[in-house]
Amino acid sequence: MSSAAPIVLEVTGLTKSYRSAGEEIAVLRGVNLDVTAGERVALTGESGSGKSTLLHLIAGLDAADRGDIRLDDAHVTGLNDAGRAALRRDRLGLVFQQFNLIPSLNVADNLAFQARIAGLHDAAWQTELIERLGLGNLLKRYPEQLSGGQQQRVAIGRALATKPLLLLADEPTGNLDEATADGVLALTRDLVARTGCGFLMVTHSARLAATLDRQVTLHAGLIT
């Protein structure tokens, strides 16, 4: 019998509050969440429930009040700014609703950007990504010359170019029509399976959430 897949993300007792108009508002009240290698998890919840906040904390883009975030053997909550930046560069893939491509770089250079900075550029893997994402005839184009679906495919390829431990996606299909969203997410699921990384996606779409391996809901600051 094969052993269980290793845990790539472990969130324990995570809390986060913000102060607004002199009042402290608790967004996360003790979140616990695990994601294993190769697992594709949908994070759902009503607007304002803290889904994006949780992703930002996992990515080290914000600091938790209490609790622990472990990415494989790294304690994200114990890292300084430079350490968290290195973690994002080397071990995380990030995909947002806004594509965040570099406008002065063409598709080929956008795809390779993170991997080259991390010293993890793999020409054979990039060639496979280009083929799987259907970007072969777009490599010399710039972001402004691409459709929304094409830009999001480039963003996904860039995020996966380092073969990260974990891919985090915040409403990655929110700006796409339904058919394009389905195609982009299907490609993402397949590539995640190909790399064996964990995948945590924030979505408001019950239909898209149902295509992943597991769904968890953030409600009243807790995972249910």
C-alpha positions as CSV (number, residue, x, y, z in Angstrom):
1,M,0.0,0.0,0.0
2,S,1.4,3.4,-1.0
3,S,2.0,5.9,1.8
4,A,-0.1,9.0,2.1
5,A,0.8,12.1,0.2
6,P,3.0,14.5,2.2
7,I,1.4,17.7,3.6
8,V,2.8,20.7,1.7
9,L,0.7,23.4,3.6
10,E,-0.2,23.3,7.3
11,V,-2.1,26.2,8.8
12,T,-2.7,26.0,12.5
13,G,-4.7,28.4,14.8
14,L,-4.3,31.3,12.4
15,T,-5.8,34.6,13.6
16,K,-5.9,38.1,11.9
17,S,-7.7,41.3,12.9
18,Y,-7.8,44.7,11.3
19,R,-8.7,48.1,12.9
20,S,-11.3,50.1,11.1
21,A,-12.8,53.4,12.3
22,G,-11.4,52.7,15.8
23,E,-12.9,49.3,15.9
24,E,-11.0,46.0,15.8
25,I,-12.5,43.5,13.4
26,A,-11.6,39.9,13.6
27,V,-11.3,38.3,10.2
28,L,-9.7,35.0,11.0
29,R,-10.4,33.4,14.4
30,G,-8.3,30.3,14.5
31,V,-8.1,28.8,11.0
32,N,-6.8,25.3,10.6
33,L,-6.1,23.9,7.1
34,D,-3.9,21.3,5.4
35,V,-3.2,20.7,1.8
36,T,-1.3,17.7,0.6
37,A,1.0,17.3,-2.5
38,G,-1.1,16.9,-5.6
39,E,-4.3,17.9,-3.8
40,R,-6.6,20.5,-5.4
41,V,-8.7,22.4,-2.8
42,A,-11.4,25.0,-3.4
43,L,-11.7,27.7,-0.7
44,T,-15.2,29.1,-0.7
45,G,-17.2,31.6,1.5
46,E,-19.2,34.7,1.2
47,S,-17.7,38.0,0.2
48,G,-15.7,39.6,3.1
49,S,-15.2,36.2,4.9
50,G,-11.4,36.5,4.7
51,K,-10.6,34.2,1.9
52,S,-8.1,36.6,0.2
53,T,-6.7,37.5,3.6
54,L,-5.9,33.9,4.3
55,L,-4.2,33.5,0.9
56,H,-2.2,36.6,1.5
57,L,-1.0,35.3,4.9
58,I,0.0,31.9,3.4
59,A,1.9,33.8,0.7
60,G,3.7,35.9,3.2
61,L,2.2,39.1,1.8
62,D,0.7,40.0,5.2
63,A,1.5,38.9,8.8
64,A,-0.8,36.9,11.1
65,D,-1.6,38.0,14.6
66,R,-1.2,34.5,16.0
67,G,-0.9,31.0,14.7
68,D,1.5,29.1,12.4
69,I,1.8,28.6,8.7
70,R,4.2,25.8,7.5
71,L,5.1,25.3,3.9
72,D,6.8,22.0,3.8
73,D,9.7,22.6,6.2
74,A,9.5,26.4,6.3
75,H,7.6,28.3,9.0
76,V,6.2,31.2,7.0
77,T,5.1,33.1,10.1
78,G,8.7,33.0,11.5
79,L,10.3,34.5,8.4
80,N,11.4,38.1,7.9
81,D,10.4,40.1,4.8
82,A,13.4,38.9,2.8
83,G,12.7,35.3,3.8
84,R,9.0,35.5,2.8
85,A,10.0,37.1,-0.5
86,A,12.5,34.2,-1.2
87,L,9.7,31.7,-0.3
88,R,7.3,33.3,-2.8
89,R,10.1,33.3,-5.5
90,D,11.3,29.7,-5.0
91,R,8.4,27.6,-3.6
92,L,5.1,29.3,-4.3
93,G,3.1,29.9,-7.4
94,L,0.7,32.8,-7.3
95,V,-2.2,33.5,-9.7
96,F,-4.6,36.4,-9.1
97,Q,-7.8,37.7,-10.8
98,Q,-5.7,40.5,-12.2
99,F,-3.1,38.8,-14.3
100,N,-0.2,40.9,-13.1
101,L,1.9,40.3,-16.2
102,I,4.9,42.6,-16.8
103,P,3.8,44.9,-19.7
104,S,7.3,45.5,-21.0
105,L,8.0,41.7,-21.4
106,N,6.7,39.5,-24.2
107,V,4.9,36.2,-23.4
108,A,8.1,34.1,-23.5
109,D,9.9,36.3,-21.1
110,N,6.8,36.7,-18.8
111,L,6.6,32.9,-18.6
112,A,10.2,32.5,-17.7
113,F,10.5,35.5,-15.4
114,Q,10.0,34.0,-11.9
115,A,11.9,30.8,-12.8
116,R,14.9,32.7,-14.0
117,I,15.0,34.9,-10.9
118,A,14.8,31.8,-8.7
119,G,17.5,30.1,-10.7
120,L,15.1,27.3,-11.5
121,H,14.6,27.8,-15.2
122,D,14.0,24.5,-17.0
123,A,13.9,24.9,-20.8
124,A,12.2,21.5,-21.3
125,W,9.5,22.2,-18.7
126,Q,8.9,25.7,-20.2
127,T,8.5,24.1,-23.7
128,E,5.9,21.7,-22.2
129,L,4.1,24.5,-20.5
130,I,4.0,26.5,-23.7
131,E,2.5,23.5,-25.6
132,R,0.0,22.5,-22.9
133,L,-1.2,26.1,-22.5
134,G,-1.5,26.7,-26.2
135,L,0.9,29.7,-26.2
136,G,3.2,28.7,-29.0
137,N,2.0,31.3,-31.5
138,L,1.9,34.0,-28.9
139,L,5.4,34.0,-27.5
140,K,6.4,37.3,-29.2
141,R,3.3,39.2,-28.2
142,Y,3.0,41.6,-25.3
143,P,0.3,41.4,-22.6
144,E,-1.8,44.3,-24.1
145,Q,-2.0,42.2,-27.3
146,L,-3.6,39.2,-25.5
147,S,-7.2,38.3,-24.6
148,G,-8.1,37.9,-20.9
149,G,-8.0,34.1,-21.2
150,Q,-4.6,34.2,-22.9
151,Q,-3.2,36.5,-20.2
152,Q,-4.4,34.2,-17.5
153,R,-2.8,31.2,-19.2
154,V,0.5,33.0,-19.3
155,A,0.1,33.9,-15.6
156,I,-0.6,30.2,-14.8
157,G,2.4,29.1,-16.8
158,R,4.6,31.7,-15.0
159,A,3.4,30.4,-11.6
160,L,4.1,26.8,-12.5
161,A,7.4,27.4,-14.2
162,T,9.3,26.8,-11.0
163,K,7.4,23.6,-10.2
164,P,6.3,25.1,-6.9
165,L,5.3,23.2,-3.8
166,L,2.0,25.1,-3.7
167,L,0.0,27.0,-6.2
168,L,-2.3,29.7,-4.7
169,A,-5.0,31.2,-6.9
170,D,-7.3,34.0,-5.9
171,E,-10.4,34.1,-8.1
172,P,-8.2,33.2,-11.2
173,T,-11.2,33.0,-13.5
174,G,-13.1,36.0,-12.1
175,N,-12.5,38.2,-15.2
176,L,-13.2,35.4,-17.7
177,D,-16.4,34.3,-19.4
178,E,-17.7,30.9,-18.4
179,A,-16.3,28.8,-21.3
180,T,-12.9,30.4,-21.0
181,A,-12.9,30.0,-17.2
182,D,-13.7,26.3,-17.6
183,G,-10.8,25.8,-20.1
184,V,-8.3,27.7,-18.0
185,L,-9.2,25.8,-14.9
186,A,-9.1,22.5,-16.7
187,L,-5.6,23.3,-17.8
188,T,-4.6,24.3,-14.3
189,R,-5.9,21.1,-12.8
190,D,-4.0,19.0,-15.3
191,L,-0.7,20.9,-14.8
192,V,-1.1,20.7,-11.1
193,A,-1.4,16.9,-11.4
194,R,1.6,16.9,-13.7
195,T,3.8,18.7,-11.2
196,G,2.4,17.1,-8.0
197,C,2.2,20.5,-6.2
198,G,-0.7,21.4,-3.9
199,F,-3.3,23.8,-5.2
200,L,-5.5,26.1,-3.1
201,M,-8.0,28.2,-5.1
202,V,-10.4,30.9,-3.8
203,T,-13.6,30.9,-5.8
204,H,-17.2,32.1,-5.5
205,S,-18.3,29.6,-8.1
206,A,-19.8,26.4,-6.7
207,R,-19.6,25.0,-10.2
208,L,-15.9,25.5,-10.4
209,A,-15.3,24.5,-6.8
210,A,-17.0,21.1,-7.5
211,T,-14.3,20.3,-10.1
212,L,-11.5,20.2,-7.5
213,D,-10.7,17.3,-5.1
214,R,-12.0,19.0,-2.0
215,Q,-14.0,22.0,-0.9
216,V,-13.6,23.9,2.4
217,T,-15.6,27.0,3.4
218,L,-14.5,30.0,5.4
219,H,-17.3,31.2,7.7
220,A,-17.2,33.4,10.7
221,G,-13.4,33.3,10.7
222,L,-13.2,29.5,10.7
223,I,-12.8,26.7,8.2
224,T,-15.9,24.5,8.0
